[in-house]
Amino acid sequence: MSERRAAAGRRGRNDPGRRDRLVDATVAVIAARGVAGLTHRAVADAAGVPLGSTTYHLGSRDELLGAALRAAADDYNRRLRDRFAALPPDADLAEALVELMLDWLGPQRDRTVVEYELYLAAVRRPALRAAATAWVEQITAMLAEHVDPVTARAVTATVDGLLIEWLVAERAPDRDDLLPVLRRILHS
C-alpha cells in the first residue's frame, strides 16, 4: 500500500482523532464566523474532512455546539485550575483574578469571545444548558476552595459580568478598572 493511501486510511474510517479534530474545527469556525456562521460544511472544510464525517460524528448543530462548549469549558477549567494550583497559600485572590482577567481580555481575548459565545448559546438552546451550567458550577467549586461558597458564587458572577462588560467596551481594562470591584466582593 502506498504511503499516501495508508495516510488516507488513517484519516478515514479508522481515524480515532477525527472527532477531536472536528471539535477543534468547530471552535475555529466559531472564532472566525461566530455561532451564527456555524455549519457542518464549514466545520468539514476547516477540518479537511468530507461533509458526511461531520454529520456522522456530530449529527446536529446542537451536537457541534455542545461538543465545542464542553471542550472550551474543559480547557478553561484546566487553565484556571493550573493557575490556582500555582498560587502560594497567602496569595491575594483579587490580584490573582485580575491577572487572569487581564490575560483573558488581552492576549486571550479571541478565545474568551468564543467561550462566551458558546456559553451564551445555551440561552436559546436547551440542549446546551446542562453543559453551560456545569461549567459555572465547576468554576464556583474551584473558587470555593479559597473562599466560602456564597462568596465563590458572587465572585463567579462578578467575573462573568466584568468580562462581558469589557469584551464589548471600546478600550481594554486596566487593573484599576477591575481590582476595586473584586476587592469589594472578596472583602465585604
PyRosetta script that sets phi, psi and omega in degrees:
from pyrosetta import init, pose_from_sequence

init()
pose = pose_from_sequence("MSERRAAAGRRGRNDPGRRDRLVDATVAVIAARGVAGLTHRAVADAAGVPLGSTTYHLGSRDELLGAALRAAADDYNRRLRDRFAALPPDADLAEALVELMLDWLGPQRDRTVVEYELYLAAVRRPALRAAATAWVEQITAMLAEHVDPVTARAVTATVDGLLIEWLVAERAPDRDDLLPVLRRILHS")
pose.set_psi(1, 136.8)
pose.set_omega(1, -179.6)
pose.set_phi(2, -68.7)
pose.set_psi(2, 158.8)
pose.set_omega(2, 179.2)
pose.set_phi(3, -62.1)
pose.set_psi(3, -39.3)
pose.set_omega(3, 179.7)
pose.set_phi(4, -63.6)
pose.set_psi(4, -42.6)
pose.set_omega(4, -179.8)
pose.set_phi(5, -67.9)
pose.set_psi(5, -38.0)
pose.set_omega(5, 178.1)
pose.set_phi(6, -63.0)
pose.set_psi(6, -42.4)
pose.set_omega(6, 178.8)
pose.set_phi(7, -64.8)
pose.set_psi(7, -40.7)
pose.set_omega(7, 178.7)
pose.set_phi(8, -63.5)
pose.set_psi(8, -37.4)
pose.set_omega(8, 178.2)
pose.set_phi(9, -64.2)
pose.set_psi(9, -39.4)
pose.set_omega(9, 179.1)
pose.set_phi(10, -68.1)
pose.set_psi(10, -30.6)
pose.set_omega(10, -178.5)
pose.set_phi(11, -90.0)
pose.set_psi(11, -2.6)
pose.set_omega(11, -180.0)
pose.set_phi(12, -94.2)
pose.set_psi(12, -128.9)
pose.set_omega(12, -175.8)
pose.set_phi(13, -57.2)
pose.set_psi(13, -36.0)
pose.set_omega(13, -176.9)
pose.set_phi(14, -98.1)
pose.set_psi(14, 39.0)
pose.set_omega(14, -177.0)
pose.set_phi(15, -104.2)
pose.set_psi(15, 91.4)
pose.set_omega(15, -175.5)
pose.set_phi(16, -66.2)
pose.set_psi(16, -20.4)
pose.set_omega(16, -178.9)
pose.set_phi(17, -92.8)
pose.set_psi(17, 1.8)
pose.set_omega(17, -174.2)
pose.set_phi(18, -62.2)
pose.set_psi(18, -45.1)
pose.set_omega(18, -178.4)
pose.set_phi(19, -60.0)
pose.set_psi(19, -42.4)
pose.set_omega(19, 178.2)
pose.set_phi(20, -62.8)
pose.set_psi(20, -40.3)
pose.set_omega(20, 177.5)
pose.set_phi(21, -64.9)
pose.set_psi(21, -35.8)
pose.set_omega(21, 177.6)
pose.set_phi(22, -66.4)
pose.set_psi(22, -39.2)
pose.set_omega(22, 177.1)
pose.set_phi(23, -64.8)
pose.set_psi(23, -45.1)
pose.set_omega(23, 177.3)
pose.set_phi(24, -60.2)
pose.set_psi(24, -40.8)
pose.set_omega(24, 179.0)
pose.set_phi(25, -66.4)
pose.set_psi(25, -35.8)
pose.set_omega(25, 177.1)
pose.set_phi(26, -61.4)
pose.set_psi(26, -45.6)
pose.set_omega(26, 177.8)
pose.set_phi(27, -61.9)
pose.set_psi(27, -41.2)
pose.set_omega(27, 179.8)
pose.set_phi(28, -64.2)
pose.set_psi(28, -40.1)
pose.set_omega(28, 178.7)
pose.set_phi(29, -65.3)
pose.set_psi(29, -43.0)
pose.set_omega(29, 178.7)
pose.set_phi(30, -63.8)
pose.set_psi(30, -38.6)
pose.set_omega(30, 177.8)
pose.set_phi(31, -62.0)
pose.set_psi(31, -37.7)
pose.set_omega(31, -177.4)
pose.set_phi(32, -83.6)
pose.set_psi(32, -36.9)
pose.set_omega(32, -170.5)
pose.set_phi(33, -121.0)
pose.set_psi(33, -8.4)
pose.set_omega(33, -174.0)
pose.set_phi(34, 80.2)
pose.set_psi(34, 170.0)
pose.set_omega(34, 179.8)
pose.set_phi(35, -59.9)
pose.set_psi(35, -36.9)
pose.set_omega(35, -178.7)
pose.set_phi(36, -61.9)
pose.set_psi(36, -27.6)
pose.set_omega(36, -178.0)
pose.set_phi(37, -92.2)
pose.set_psi(37, 7.7)
pose.set_omega(37, -178.1)
pose.set_phi(38, -79.4)
pose.set_psi(38, 121.3)
pose.set_omega(38, 174.1)
pose.set_phi(39, -137.5)
pose.set_psi(39, 159.2)
pose.set_omega(39, 175.5)
pose.set_phi(40, -61.5)
pose.set_psi(40, -38.7)
pose.set_omega(40, -179.6)
pose.set_phi(41, -63.8)
pose.set_psi(41, -42.7)
pose.set_omega(41, 179.3)
pose.set_phi(42, -63.9)
pose.set_psi(42, -39.1)
pose.set_omega(42, 178.4)
pose.set_phi(43, -66.6)
pose.set_psi(43, -44.0)
pose.set_omega(43, 178.5)
pose.set_phi(44, -59.4)
pose.set_psi(44, -45.0)
pose.set_omega(44, 178.6)
pose.set_phi(45, -61.5)
pose.set_psi(45, -45.2)
pose.set_omega(45, -178.7)
pose.set_phi(46, -66.2)
pose.set_psi(46, -33.2)
pose.set_omega(46, -179.3)
pose.set_phi(47, -86.7)
pose.set_psi(47, -13.0)
pose.set_omega(47, -178.4)
pose.set_phi(48, 69.8)
pose.set_psi(48, 37.5)
pose.set_omega(48, -179.9)
pose.set_phi(49, -126.9)
pose.set_psi(49, 163.8)
pose.set_omega(49, 176.0)
pose.set_phi(50, -65.1)
pose.set_psi(50, 150.9)
pose.set_omega(50, 179.6)
pose.set_phi(51, -55.1)
pose.set_psi(51, -41.0)
pose.set_omega(51, -179.5)
pose.set_phi(52, -59.7)
pose.set_psi(52, -26.0)
pose.set_omega(52, 179.3)
pose.set_phi(53, -68.3)
pose.set_psi(53, -36.6)
pose.set_omega(53, 179.5)
pose.set_phi(54, -68.8)
pose.set_psi(54, -41.1)
pose.set_omega(54, -179.2)
pose.set_phi(55, -73.5)
pose.set_psi(55, -24.8)
pose.set_omega(55, 176.0)
pose.set_phi(56, -69.9)
pose.set_psi(56, -47.6)
pose.set_omega(56, -176.1)
pose.set_phi(57, -82.2)
pose.set_psi(57, -35.9)
pose.set_omega(57, -176.6)
pose.set_phi(58, -138.7)
pose.set_psi(58, 85.4)
pose.set_omega(58, -166.3)
pose.set_phi(59, -64.7)
pose.set_psi(59, -29.5)
pose.set_omega(59, -176.8)
pose.set_phi(60, -125.3)
pose.set_psi(60, 168.0)
pose.set_omega(60, 176.2)
pose.set_phi(61, -61.7)
pose.set_psi(61, -38.9)
pose.set_omega(61, 177.4)
pose.set_phi(62, -63.7)
pose.set_psi(62, -35.4)
pose.set_omega(62, 176.4)
pose.set_phi(63, -67.1)
pose.set_psi(63, -40.0)
pose.set_omega(63, 175.0)
pose.set_phi(64, -59.3)
pose.set_psi(64, -50.5)
pose.set_omega(64, -178.8)
pose.set_phi(65, -64.0)
pose.set_psi(65, -42.1)
pose.set_omega(65, -179.9)
pose.set_phi(66, -63.2)
pose.set_psi(66, -43.8)
pose.set_omega(66, 178.7)
pose.set_phi(67, -64.0)
pose.set_psi(67, -42.1)
pose.set_omega(67, 178.9)
pose.set_phi(68, -66.5)
pose.set_psi(68, -40.5)
pose.set_omega(68, 178.9)
pose.set_phi(69, -62.1)
pose.set_psi(69, -46.4)
pose.set_omega(69, 179.1)
pose.set_phi(70, -64.1)
pose.set_psi(70, -39.6)
pose.set_omega(70, 178.7)
pose.set_phi(71, -65.4)
pose.set_psi(71, -42.8)
pose.set_omega(71, 178.4)
pose.set_phi(72, -64.1)
pose.set_psi(72, -42.4)
pose.set_omega(72, 179.4)
pose.set_phi(73, -63.8)
pose.set_psi(73, -44.3)
pose.set_omega(73, 179.4)
pose.set_phi(74, -60.9)
pose.set_psi(74, -43.7)
pose.set_omega(74, -179.9)
pose.set_phi(75, -66.1)
pose.set_psi(75, -46.4)
pose.set_omega(75, 179.5)
pose.set_phi(76, -59.6)
pose.set_psi(76, -48.4)
pose.set_omega(76, -177.9)
pose.set_phi(77, -66.0)
pose.set_psi(77, -35.5)
pose.set_omega(77, 176.6)
pose.set_phi(78, -63.8)
pose.set_psi(78, -45.5)
pose.set_omega(78, 179.4)
pose.set_phi(79, -64.1)
pose.set_psi(79, -40.3)
pose.set_omega(79, 178.7)
pose.set_phi(80, -65.8)
pose.set_psi(80, -44.8)
pose.set_omega(80, 179.0)
pose.set_phi(81, -60.7)
pose.set_psi(81, -42.1)
pose.set_omega(81, 178.4)
pose.set_phi(82, -62.3)
pose.set_psi(82, -42.9)
pose.set_omega(82, 178.9)
pose.set_phi(83, -64.4)
pose.set_psi(83, -44.1)
pose.set_omega(83, 180.0)
pose.set_phi(84, -65.6)
pose.set_psi(84, -37.8)
pose.set_omega(84, 180.0)
pose.set_phi(85, -65.1)
pose.set_psi(85, -28.5)
pose.set_omega(85, -178.8)
pose.set_phi(86, -83.6)
pose.set_psi(86, -8.1)
pose.set_omega(86, -179.1)
pose.set_phi(87, -73.0)
pose.set_psi(87, 135.7)
pose.set_omega(87, 173.1)
pose.set_phi(88, -68.8)
pose.set_psi(88, 156.4)
pose.set_omega(88, -177.1)
pose.set_phi(89, -56.3)
pose.set_psi(89, -30.2)
pose.set_omega(89, -177.6)
pose.set_phi(90, -97.6)
pose.set_psi(90, 18.2)
pose.set_omega(90, -177.3)
pose.set_phi(91, -63.7)
pose.set_psi(91, 148.4)
pose.set_omega(91, 174.5)
pose.set_phi(92, -83.7)
pose.set_psi(92, 108.1)
pose.set_omega(92, -175.4)
pose.set_phi(93, -61.7)
pose.set_psi(93, -37.8)
pose.set_omega(93, 178.4)
pose.set_phi(94, -61.2)
pose.set_psi(94, -45.6)
pose.set_omega(94, 178.2)
pose.set_phi(95, -61.6)
pose.set_psi(95, -44.3)
pose.set_omega(95, -179.1)
pose.set_phi(96, -62.1)
pose.set_psi(96, -42.8)
pose.set_omega(96, 179.1)
pose.set_phi(97, -66.5)
pose.set_psi(97, -38.4)
pose.set_omega(97, 177.3)
pose.set_phi(98, -62.1)
pose.set_psi(98, -42.7)
pose.set_omega(98, 178.1)
pose.set_phi(99, -59.2)
pose.set_psi(99, -44.3)
pose.set_omega(99, 177.1)
pose.set_phi(100, -61.1)
pose.set_psi(100, -47.1)
pose.set_omega(100, -177.3)
pose.set_phi(101, -64.2)
pose.set_psi(101, -38.8)
pose.set_omega(101, 177.4)
pose.set_phi(102, -64.4)
pose.set_psi(102, -35.5)
pose.set_omega(102, 175.3)
pose.set_phi(103, -67.4)
pose.set_psi(103, -45.9)
pose.set_omega(103, -178.5)
pose.set_phi(104, -65.8)
pose.set_psi(104, -29.1)
pose.set_omega(104, -179.4)
pose.set_phi(105, -95.9)
pose.set_psi(105, -6.7)
pose.set_omega(105, 179.3)
pose.set_phi(106, -110.0)
pose.set_psi(106, -102.7)
pose.set_omega(106, -176.7)
pose.set_phi(107, -59.6)
pose.set_psi(107, -29.8)
pose.set_omega(107, -177.9)
pose.set_phi(108, -100.8)
pose.set_psi(108, 17.2)
pose.set_omega(108, -174.6)
pose.set_phi(109, -55.5)
pose.set_psi(109, -46.7)
pose.set_omega(109, -178.2)
pose.set_phi(110, -60.5)
pose.set_psi(110, -41.5)
pose.set_omega(110, 177.7)
pose.set_phi(111, -63.7)
pose.set_psi(111, -41.0)
pose.set_omega(111, 179.9)
pose.set_phi(112, -63.9)
pose.set_psi(112, -40.5)
pose.set_omega(112, 177.7)
pose.set_phi(113, -59.7)
pose.set_psi(113, -47.0)
pose.set_omega(113, 179.7)
pose.set_phi(114, -61.6)
pose.set_psi(114, -43.7)
pose.set_omega(114, -180.0)
pose.set_phi(115, -59.4)
pose.set_psi(115, -44.1)
pose.set_omega(115, 179.7)
pose.set_phi(116, -72.1)
pose.set_psi(116, -34.2)
pose.set_omega(116, 175.5)
pose.set_phi(117, -61.4)
pose.set_psi(117, -42.8)
pose.set_omega(117, 178.6)
pose.set_phi(118, -65.9)
pose.set_psi(118, -44.4)
pose.set_omega(118, -179.3)
pose.set_phi(119, -61.7)
pose.set_psi(119, -46.1)
pose.set_omega(119, -177.9)
pose.set_phi(120, -73.6)
pose.set_psi(120, -17.0)
pose.set_omega(120, 175.4)
pose.set_phi(121, -61.7)
pose.set_psi(121, -24.3)
pose.set_omega(121, 179.5)
pose.set_phi(122, -67.4)
pose.set_psi(122, -17.8)
pose.set_omega(122, 178.4)
pose.set_phi(123, -59.8)
pose.set_psi(123, -40.6)
pose.set_omega(123, -176.6)
pose.set_phi(124, -106.0)
pose.set_psi(124, -3.8)
pose.set_omega(124, -177.7)
pose.set_phi(125, -124.2)
pose.set_psi(125, 95.6)
pose.set_omega(125, -177.9)
pose.set_phi(126, -54.8)
pose.set_psi(126, -29.3)
pose.set_omega(126, -179.8)
pose.set_phi(127, -63.8)
pose.set_psi(127, -19.2)
pose.set_omega(127, -178.3)
pose.set_phi(128, -96.2)
pose.set_psi(128, -10.3)
pose.set_omega(128, -171.4)
pose.set_phi(129, -63.2)
pose.set_psi(129, -39.2)
pose.set_omega(129, -179.4)
pose.set_phi(130, -62.9)
pose.set_psi(130, -43.2)
pose.set_omega(130, 179.6)
pose.set_phi(131, -66.7)
pose.set_psi(131, -40.6)
pose.set_omega(131, 179.1)
pose.set_phi(132, -66.0)
pose.set_psi(132, -42.8)
pose.set_omega(132, 179.3)
pose.set_phi(133, -65.1)
pose.set_psi(133, -42.4)
pose.set_omega(133, 179.0)
pose.set_phi(134, -61.8)
pose.set_psi(134, -37.0)
pose.set_omega(134, 179.8)
pose.set_phi(135, -60.1)
pose.set_psi(135, -49.7)
pose.set_omega(135, -179.4)
pose.set_phi(136, -63.7)
pose.set_psi(136, -41.0)
pose.set_omega(136, 179.7)
pose.set_phi(137, -62.8)
pose.set_psi(137, -38.0)
pose.set_omega(137, 178.7)
pose.set_phi(138, -67.1)
pose.set_psi(138, -41.0)
pose.set_omega(138, 177.9)
pose.set_phi(139, -63.2)
pose.set_psi(139, -46.1)
pose.set_omega(139, 180.0)
pose.set_phi(140, -62.2)
pose.set_psi(140, -39.7)
pose.set_omega(140, 178.3)
pose.set_phi(141, -63.5)
pose.set_psi(141, -39.2)
pose.set_omega(141, 177.3)
pose.set_phi(142, -63.9)
pose.set_psi(142, -42.3)
pose.set_omega(142, 178.3)
pose.set_phi(143, -66.1)
pose.set_psi(143, -33.7)
pose.set_omega(143, -178.9)
pose.set_phi(144, -67.5)
pose.set_psi(144, -10.8)
pose.set_omega(144, 172.9)
pose.set_phi(145, -76.2)
pose.set_psi(145, -12.3)
pose.set_omega(145, -177.0)
pose.set_phi(146, -116.3)
pose.set_psi(146, -23.4)
pose.set_omega(146, -178.9)
pose.set_phi(147, -142.0)
pose.set_psi(147, 173.3)
pose.set_omega(147, 178.7)
pose.set_phi(148, -67.5)
pose.set_psi(148, 160.0)
pose.set_omega(148, -175.2)
pose.set_phi(149, -59.1)
pose.set_psi(149, -37.4)
pose.set_omega(149, -180.0)
pose.set_phi(150, -68.6)
pose.set_psi(150, -42.6)
pose.set_omega(150, 177.5)
pose.set_phi(151, -65.0)
pose.set_psi(151, -38.4)
pose.set_omega(151, 178.1)
pose.set_phi(152, -59.6)
pose.set_psi(152, -42.6)
pose.set_omega(152, 178.7)
pose.set_phi(153, -66.0)
pose.set_psi(153, -41.2)
pose.set_omega(153, 179.0)
pose.set_phi(154, -64.4)
pose.set_psi(154, -40.1)
pose.set_omega(154, 179.3)
pose.set_phi(155, -66.7)
pose.set_psi(155, -43.1)
pose.set_omega(155, 178.3)
pose.set_phi(156, -57.2)
pose.set_psi(156, -48.5)
pose.set_omega(156, -179.5)
pose.set_phi(157, -64.9)
pose.set_psi(157, -39.3)
pose.set_omega(157, -179.5)
pose.set_phi(158, -66.6)
pose.set_psi(158, -45.9)
pose.set_omega(158, 179.3)
pose.set_phi(159, -61.5)
pose.set_psi(159, -45.1)
pose.set_omega(159, 177.1)
pose.set_phi(160, -57.3)
pose.set_psi(160, -48.2)
pose.set_omega(160, -179.1)
pose.set_phi(161, -61.3)
pose.set_psi(161, -43.6)
pose.set_omega(161, 179.4)
pose.set_phi(162, -65.8)
pose.set_psi(162, -41.5)
pose.set_omega(162, 179.9)
pose.set_phi(163, -62.7)
pose.set_psi(163, -45.1)
pose.set_omega(163, 178.7)
pose.set_phi(164, -62.9)
pose.set_psi(164, -45.1)
pose.set_omega(164, 179.1)
pose.set_phi(165, -55.8)
pose.set_psi(165, -45.7)
pose.set_omega(165, -175.7)
pose.set_phi(166, -81.6)
pose.set_psi(166, -19.7)
pose.set_omega(166, 174.0)
pose.set_phi(167, -67.1)
pose.set_psi(167, -29.9)
pose.set_omega(167, -179.2)
pose.set_phi(168, -99.0)
pose.set_psi(168, -3.5)
pose.set_omega(168, -178.4)
pose.set_phi(169, -71.2)
pose.set_psi(169, 159.2)
pose.set_omega(169, -179.9)
pose.set_phi(170, -74.0)
pose.set_psi(170, -19.1)
pose.set_omega(170, -179.7)
pose.set_phi(171, -134.9)
pose.set_psi(171, 163.1)
pose.set_omega(171, 176.2)
pose.set_phi(172, -79.5)
pose.set_psi(172, 146.8)
pose.set_omega(172, 179.5)
pose.set_phi(173, -75.9)
pose.set_psi(173, 164.5)
pose.set_omega(173, 169.6)
pose.set_phi(174, -122.1)
pose.set_psi(174, 178.8)
pose.set_omega(174, -176.6)
pose.set_phi(175, -53.9)
pose.set_psi(175, -40.2)
pose.set_omega(175, -176.6)
pose.set_phi(176, -67.7)
pose.set_psi(176, -20.3)
pose.set_omega(176, 177.0)
pose.set_phi(177, -78.8)
pose.set_psi(177, -26.8)
pose.set_omega(177, -171.6)
pose.set_phi(178, -108.6)
pose.set_psi(178, -42.9)
pose.set_omega(178, -171.5)
pose.set_phi(179, -60.2)
pose.set_psi(179, -44.9)
pose.set_omega(179, -179.7)
pose.set_phi(180, -60.5)
pose.set_psi(180, -34.8)
pose.set_omega(180, -179.8)
pose.set_phi(181, -67.2)
pose.set_psi(181, -47.2)
pose.set_omega(181, -179.1)
pose.set_phi(182, -67.8)
pose.set_psi(182, -36.3)
pose.set_omega(182, 175.6)
pose.set_phi(183, -62.3)
pose.set_psi(183, -40.8)
pose.set_omega(183, 179.5)
pose.set_phi(184, -60.6)
pose.set_psi(184, -46.3)
pose.set_omega(184, -178.6)
pose.set_phi(185, -67.2)
pose.set_psi(185, -41.3)
pose.set_omega(185, -175.5)
pose.set_phi(186, -80.3)
pose.set_psi(186, -20.6)
pose.set_omega(186, -176.4)
pose.set_phi(187, -119.8)
pose.set_psi(187, 21.5)
pose.set_omega(187, -179.1)
pose.set_phi(188, -87.3)
pose.dump_pdb("model.pdb")
